[in-house]
Amino acid sequence: QVQLVESGGGLVQAGGSLRLSCAASGRIFIIKTMGWYRQAPGKQRELVALITNRGSTNYADSVKGRFTISRDNAKNTVYLQMDSLKPEDTAVYYCNLRMGLTIEHEYWGQGTQVTVSS
């Protein structure tokens, strides 16, 4: 089994910064991607940022230029640096991990609340 433990959420004023971390542990083998999704009240969960095992990244248009995803492969940890935060960034942020070759396994963290006040 795989566990994802997130940290770094909290309350921040608009224009501020937060850094989220997600550490994966357990039976980890070929990681394909690690990433962050978010879900605001009354909305569907959406992709925020993704990083592949080769370091390629993908961002939602709404966060491009403000958020940066990075990864420490040795620690199986993914980070999300969030700058210039806006009230519309308020959501529960979930860490996601996909691994495997022929069969893909997907895991989710428990979520961490990010609240941006105006």
C-alpha positions as CSV (number, residue, x, y, z in Angstrom):
1,Q,0.0,0.0,0.0
2,V,1.0,3.6,-0.6
3,Q,0.5,6.6,1.7
4,L,0.6,10.2,0.7
5,V,1.0,12.7,3.5
6,E,0.4,16.4,2.6
7,S,1.5,19.5,4.6
8,G,1.7,23.2,4.2
9,G,-1.8,24.4,3.8
10,G,-3.3,27.2,5.7
11,L,-4.7,30.7,5.6
12,V,-3.0,33.5,3.7
13,Q,-3.9,36.9,2.4
14,A,-4.3,37.6,-1.3
15,G,-0.9,38.2,-2.8
16,G,0.8,35.9,-0.4
17,S,2.6,32.6,-0.8
18,L,2.3,29.0,0.5
19,R,4.3,25.9,-0.2
20,L,2.6,22.5,-0.2
21,S,4.5,19.3,0.3
22,C,3.5,15.7,-0.3
23,A,5.6,12.7,0.8
24,A,4.9,9.3,-0.6
25,S,5.8,6.1,1.3
26,G,5.1,2.4,1.2
27,R,5.3,0.1,-1.8
28,I,6.5,2.6,-4.3
29,F,7.8,1.4,-7.7
30,I,7.7,3.0,-11.1
31,I,6.3,6.5,-10.5
32,K,4.8,8.0,-13.7
33,T,3.5,11.3,-12.4
34,M,3.0,13.2,-9.2
35,G,0.7,16.2,-9.0
36,W,-1.7,18.4,-7.3
37,Y,-5.5,18.7,-7.8
38,R,-7.9,21.0,-6.0
39,Q,-11.6,21.1,-5.2
40,A,-13.5,24.2,-4.2
41,P,-16.9,24.0,-2.5
42,G,-19.6,23.1,-5.1
43,K,-17.0,22.5,-7.8
44,Q,-15.4,19.5,-9.4
45,R,-11.9,18.5,-8.6
46,E,-9.5,20.0,-11.1
47,L,-5.9,19.5,-12.0
48,V,-3.5,22.2,-10.7
49,A,-0.1,20.9,-11.7
50,L,1.6,17.7,-12.7
51,I,5.2,16.6,-13.0
52,T,6.4,13.4,-14.8
53,N,9.2,11.1,-13.8
54,R,11.3,12.9,-16.4
55,G,10.6,16.3,-14.9
56,S,8.1,17.6,-17.5
57,T,5.4,19.8,-16.0
58,N,1.9,20.7,-16.8
59,Y,-0.1,23.5,-15.3
60,A,-3.7,24.7,-15.3
61,D,-4.0,27.9,-17.2
62,S,-5.3,29.6,-14.0
63,V,-2.1,29.1,-12.1
64,K,0.5,29.4,-14.9
65,G,3.2,31.9,-13.9
66,R,2.2,31.8,-10.2
67,F,2.6,28.2,-9.1
68,T,5.6,26.0,-9.5
69,I,5.7,22.2,-9.1
70,S,8.9,20.4,-8.2
71,R,9.9,17.0,-7.1
72,D,12.6,15.3,-5.1
73,N,12.9,11.8,-6.5
74,A,15.2,10.6,-3.7
75,K,12.5,11.5,-1.1
76,N,9.5,10.6,-3.3
77,T,8.2,14.1,-2.4
78,V,6.4,16.6,-4.6
79,Y,6.1,20.3,-3.8
80,L,3.8,23.1,-5.0
81,Q,5.1,26.6,-4.5
82,M,2.1,28.9,-4.7
83,D,2.8,32.7,-5.2
84,S,0.6,35.6,-5.8
85,L,-2.3,33.7,-4.3
86,K,-5.9,34.8,-5.1
87,P,-9.1,34.2,-3.3
88,E,-10.2,32.0,-6.2
89,D,-7.3,29.6,-5.3
90,T,-9.2,28.7,-2.1
91,A,-9.8,25.0,-2.1
92,V,-8.8,21.7,-0.7
93,Y,-5.6,20.6,-2.4
94,Y,-5.0,16.9,-3.0
95,C,-1.8,15.2,-3.8
96,N,-1.9,12.6,-6.5
97,L,0.5,9.8,-7.5
98,R,0.3,7.5,-10.5
99,M,2.7,4.6,-10.9
100,G,3.1,1.3,-12.7
101,L,3.9,0.1,-16.2
102,T,1.2,-2.0,-17.8
103,I,-1.3,-1.5,-15.0
104,E,-1.5,2.0,-13.5
105,H,-2.1,2.5,-9.8
106,E,-3.4,5.8,-8.6
107,Y,-3.3,7.2,-5.0
108,W,-4.6,10.3,-3.4
109,G,-3.6,12.2,-0.3
110,Q,-6.2,13.2,2.4
111,G,-6.2,16.8,1.2
112,T,-5.0,20.1,2.8
113,Q,-7.1,23.2,3.0
114,V,-5.8,26.4,1.4
115,T,-7.7,29.6,2.2
116,V,-6.9,32.9,0.6
117,S,-8.5,36.0,2.1
118,S,-9.2,39.1,0.1
